[in-house]
Amino acid sequence: MIGDKEHPKMNTDTLMKKQTVSLILYNIEESDVNKVKTLFNNNPHVANLISQREGLVNKVSPNDFTQPQKLLITLYLHLYAALHSRNIVKDKRLKNIRQRLKVSDDFASTCFQCIKKLSSNAILKDRAPIENIIKPTNELTLWAANVVFQACREGKFIEKQLIRGLDPREYEHPLDKKALDALEGTPGLETLVKKLNQYGIERVMRVRYTGSNIKVYKYNFPHLYKAIETVCNVLNTHPMPDLYIDLGFINALTIGVEKPIIVLTSGCVGLLSYDELLFVLGHEIGHIKSQHILYHQMALALPIMGEIFASATLGVGGLAVAGLEIPLLNWYRKSEFTADRAGLLACQNVEAATTAMMKIAGAPPRYYKSLKPSDFEKQAKEFEGFDIDKLDKIAKYVSVMFLDHPWTVMRGHELYRWIESGKYDQILKRHTIQNLQASGKQAGKLSTSRSKQSKFCTNCGAKLTGSAKFCMKCGSKL
């Protein structure tokens, strides 16, 4: 495992490599101490670590490993323990390692079943257990890669960090806010919202999806139910929206302002790994948390509303809708930047977020196993020379021309910029008691300021301001 060329980050990430060595030394048997020193060429640093190995597990940072790496390291350490006839499910050291790496205890049972199928002659080649860990054969490396690949597909072995007190303004993209301010300052918006309610567009959309598609329950699609339940818990979003399955390639949408529902295509179910699915669901939950749904529905219904307005007002109303089209669809695209950040916070797996985007961007299913996230990242960073804000004038018109095009690579560029800024890690590291208390106070402040923002009554479409609990026009409770 150490120095294995089949796992490139094992060579290039020095910090992670050192932490892997620490886990190996923490887990070794006393009888293998001298053997380890020899395998590491009697490195004095390794000898020093061995002398203090009881505390090494506590110095390992789980954030320095990707999820596949966590599973890979855990698998090798369990293999070593099994070859020494240790009970890998109950072993105290292994339990400490799993807890530190946020790997669930269920993975120990999976390791046990997979190790039982190993052929000692064909793969282990009668080598010492420690040799199979530090210098694995090509056959053993391939076996481990296959086990981890399947485990990643199942997606139930890495515990997600719950982000308590999460407010959407913590991860809101600045271009999203800027485009939204421009949209809400556009004349005719309030009228369009009223007409959207008058003609019952949301009710029609709800009937279309709930009346034609399968609803997800805990007992009929437990895998999907667990996924959306996990996302809602991680992103601190309740109540959990209903989930429906529609026929189609990889896509998802959310409708319903007061009681949102998420519609997931069958392609998401069949073609995405578990963490990729969490990214897509997290993206949709992000739209709900940021209160994007009303304007999203307007963007989807715009062609229909334009025809209704034009026929009812001899074309005058149609002109008003046309004036809203550019700012609305421009914001529609920018809101995706914010939702992608929510998706990443939900799956907590940069590689899974990347491969999900690659699949959404059109990667053929037959090549899914050979997708390289680094290639997409390189392509996305080619946008580095573009100032997206300055390109707004062009982007607005292009957004109208290509309403259905997701601009996935540009979205990837913006997501990587956010990761590299360190703000993604800052949110995930809010797990200490002090940070949780501080974030709770901050979330309260943000929520208070959010309530002062303008919004619309979902019953009559009248514009609301302040913290009113009832619509002043129709009297509906807000």
VENZI-V492330 format. One record per residue. SS is DSSP state (alpha for helix, beta for strand, coil for the rest). PHI is phi in degrees with one decimal (999 if undefined). Layout:
# VENZI-V492330
SS	PHI
SS	PHI
This chain:
# VENZI-V492330
coil	999
coil	-79.1
coil	84.0
coil	-76.0
coil	-71.2
coil	-74.1
coil	-123.3
coil	-55.2
alpha	-68.8
alpha	-65.1
alpha	-88.9
alpha	-87.1
coil	-94.2
alpha	-62.0
alpha	-61.5
alpha	-64.6
alpha	-62.1
alpha	-63.4
alpha	-69.2
alpha	-65.0
alpha	-59.0
alpha	-60.0
alpha	-67.5
alpha	-62.4
alpha	-67.1
alpha	-64.6
alpha	-92.3
coil	-71.4
coil	-80.4
alpha	-57.7
alpha	-67.5
alpha	-101.8
alpha	-59.6
alpha	-65.6
alpha	-62.7
alpha	-65.2
alpha	-59.0
alpha	-67.4
alpha	-63.3
coil	-98.0
coil	56.1
coil	53.1
coil	-60.4
alpha	-61.7
alpha	-65.0
alpha	-64.5
alpha	-60.7
alpha	-67.4
alpha	-64.3
alpha	-60.9
alpha	-66.9
coil	-122.8
alpha	-67.2
alpha	-60.2
alpha	-101.9
alpha	-64.9
alpha	-62.0
alpha	-75.6
alpha	-93.9
coil	-84.4
coil	-102.0
alpha	-64.3
alpha	-71.8
alpha	-88.6
coil	-120.3
coil	-77.2
alpha	-64.9
alpha	-60.5
alpha	-66.0
alpha	-59.5
alpha	-68.3
alpha	-64.1
alpha	-62.4
alpha	-60.6
alpha	-61.1
alpha	-62.2
alpha	-66.7
alpha	-71.1
alpha	-60.6
alpha	-58.8
alpha	-64.6
alpha	-64.5
alpha	-68.2
coil	-100.2
coil	61.7
coil	-88.6
coil	-77.6
coil	-71.9
coil	-80.8
coil	-103.2
coil	-55.0
alpha	-65.1
alpha	-64.1
alpha	-66.1
alpha	-63.1
alpha	-64.0
alpha	-65.9
alpha	-61.6
alpha	-63.5
alpha	-67.1
alpha	-87.4
coil	62.9
beta	-98.2
coil	-70.8
coil	-65.3
alpha	-60.0
alpha	-67.6
alpha	-62.1
alpha	-66.6
alpha	-63.5
alpha	-57.9
alpha	-60.3
alpha	-65.5
alpha	-71.5
alpha	-66.7
alpha	-60.9
coil	-85.6
coil	-67.5
coil	-97.3
alpha	-62.2
alpha	-77.4
alpha	-79.1
alpha	-112.1
alpha	-77.1
coil	53.8
coil	55.9
coil	-89.1
coil	-64.8
alpha	-52.4
alpha	-68.0
alpha	-66.7
alpha	-67.9
alpha	-91.7
alpha	-83.3
coil	-132.4
coil	-69.5
coil	-73.8
alpha	-61.2
alpha	-65.5
alpha	-68.4
alpha	-61.5
alpha	-65.1
alpha	-59.4
alpha	-62.9
alpha	-61.7
alpha	-66.8
alpha	-62.3
alpha	-67.3
alpha	-59.7
alpha	-66.2
alpha	-65.2
alpha	-65.6
alpha	-63.3
alpha	-68.5
coil	72.0
coil	-102.2
coil	-101.8
beta	-108.7
coil	-76.6
coil	-88.3
coil	-80.2
coil	-74.6
coil	-106.4
coil	-71.1
coil	70.6
coil	-69.3
coil	-111.9
alpha	-60.6
alpha	-73.0
alpha	-69.9
coil	-122.5
coil	-63.5
coil	-76.1
alpha	-59.6
alpha	-70.5
alpha	-63.4
alpha	-63.1
alpha	-63.7
alpha	-67.6
alpha	-67.6
alpha	-60.5
alpha	-65.7
alpha	-64.1
alpha	-70.0
coil	-93.8
coil	-85.1
coil	-60.1
coil	97.3
alpha	-64.7
alpha	-61.5
alpha	-62.6
alpha	-64.9
alpha	-62.2
alpha	-61.4
alpha	-66.9
alpha	-59.2
alpha	-74.2
alpha	-59.5
coil	-89.4
coil	63.2
alpha	-59.2
alpha	-64.0
alpha	-62.8
alpha	-63.7
alpha	-64.1
alpha	-63.4
alpha	-63.1
alpha	-58.6
alpha	-87.4
alpha	-77.7
coil	-88.3
coil	-116.2
coil	-124.1
beta	-87.2
beta	-85.4
coil	-88.9
coil	-118.3
coil	-62.7
coil	-92.2
coil	-95.7
coil	-134.7
alpha	-57.9
alpha	-63.1
alpha	-73.1
alpha	-62.4
alpha	-63.1
alpha	-62.9
alpha	-71.1
alpha	-64.4
alpha	-62.5
alpha	-60.7
alpha	-64.5
alpha	-68.4
alpha	-64.7
coil	-90.0
coil	57.5
coil	-123.7
coil	-145.5
coil	-72.9
coil	-73.1
coil	-69.2
beta	-69.4
beta	-122.8
beta	-125.1
beta	-110.1
beta	-115.5
coil	-81.9
coil	155.7
coil	-75.0
coil	-71.6
coil	-167.7
beta	-158.3
beta	-151.4
beta	-127.5
beta	-131.4
coil	99.2
coil	-79.1
coil	-78.5
coil	-130.6
coil	-66.0
beta	-129.0
beta	-106.7
beta	-111.1
beta	-113.9
beta	-78.3
alpha	-63.2
alpha	-63.2
alpha	-62.6
alpha	-70.4
alpha	-89.9
alpha	-113.8
coil	-104.9
coil	-71.8
alpha	-61.4
alpha	-68.4
alpha	-63.6
alpha	-64.2
alpha	-61.6
alpha	-62.2
alpha	-65.5
alpha	-65.9
alpha	-62.5
alpha	-59.1
alpha	-70.0
alpha	-62.0
alpha	-60.4
alpha	-62.7
alpha	-66.4
alpha	-61.9
coil	-88.2
coil	57.9
coil	-87.3
alpha	-64.4
alpha	-58.3
alpha	-71.3
alpha	-63.3
alpha	-62.6
alpha	-62.9
alpha	-63.9
alpha	-68.6
alpha	-92.9
alpha	-56.0
alpha	-58.9
alpha	-68.6
alpha	-63.3
alpha	-61.5
alpha	-67.1
alpha	-63.8
alpha	-62.7
alpha	-63.9
alpha	-71.9
alpha	-82.1
coil	-124.5
coil	55.0
coil	95.6
alpha	-66.3
alpha	-64.7
alpha	-62.5
alpha	-65.7
alpha	-64.2
alpha	-65.4
alpha	-60.6
alpha	-68.4
alpha	-89.4
alpha	-60.4
alpha	-64.3
alpha	-64.1
alpha	-67.9
alpha	-72.8
alpha	-63.8
alpha	-64.8
alpha	-52.6
alpha	-69.0
alpha	-67.4
alpha	-65.1
alpha	-65.3
alpha	-61.6
alpha	-66.9
alpha	-64.6
alpha	-62.7
alpha	-64.7
alpha	-63.4
alpha	-61.3
alpha	-67.8
alpha	-63.1
alpha	-73.5
alpha	-87.2
coil	52.7
coil	-148.9
alpha	-61.9
alpha	-63.9
alpha	-66.8
alpha	-61.5
alpha	-67.4
alpha	-66.9
alpha	-62.9
alpha	-65.8
alpha	-62.7
alpha	-69.4
alpha	-63.6
coil	-73.6
coil	119.7
coil	-60.9
coil	-66.6
alpha	-54.2
alpha	-66.5
alpha	-105.8
alpha	-57.8
alpha	-68.3
alpha	-106.2
coil	-63.8
coil	-116.0
alpha	-54.7
alpha	-63.6
alpha	-66.5
alpha	-67.0
alpha	-61.5
alpha	-63.1
alpha	-63.3
alpha	-63.5
alpha	-76.2
alpha	-68.1
alpha	-79.3
alpha	-57.2
alpha	-79.3
coil	-98.1
coil	-94.0
coil	-61.1
coil	-63.0
coil	-71.5
coil	-86.3
alpha	-53.6
alpha	-59.9
alpha	-73.2
alpha	-60.8
alpha	-59.9
alpha	-71.6
alpha	-66.0
alpha	-60.5
alpha	-70.8
alpha	-66.7
coil	-123.4
coil	-58.3
coil	-86.2
coil	-80.7
coil	-80.7
coil	51.6
alpha	-64.0
alpha	-67.2
alpha	-63.8
alpha	-61.2
alpha	-60.9
alpha	-58.7
alpha	-67.2
alpha	-67.2
alpha	-65.6
alpha	-61.2
alpha	-66.3
alpha	-62.4
alpha	-68.2
coil	-71.2
coil	89.4
alpha	-72.3
alpha	-62.6
alpha	-63.9
alpha	-60.1
alpha	-68.2
alpha	-67.2
coil	-83.1
coil	-81.6
coil	-114.6
coil	-79.2
alpha	-60.3
alpha	-62.7
alpha	-66.7
alpha	-64.5
alpha	-64.6
alpha	-63.4
alpha	-67.9
alpha	-63.6
alpha	-64.6
alpha	-65.1
alpha	-61.7
alpha	-61.9
alpha	-64.4
alpha	-66.1
alpha	-64.7
alpha	-63.5
alpha	-68.1
alpha	-66.9
alpha	-66.6
coil	-84.0
coil	-72.4
coil	-70.3
beta	-152.0
beta	-125.7
coil	-68.4
coil	-78.7
coil	-91.1
coil	-115.1
coil	86.1
coil	-68.5
beta	-75.2
beta	-117.5
coil	-137.9
coil	72.6
coil	-112.4
coil	-61.0
coil	-99.7
beta	-133.3
coil	-72.7
coil	-71.4
coil	-92.7
coil	-108.9
coil	83.3
coil	-66.4
beta	-73.0
coil	-95.6
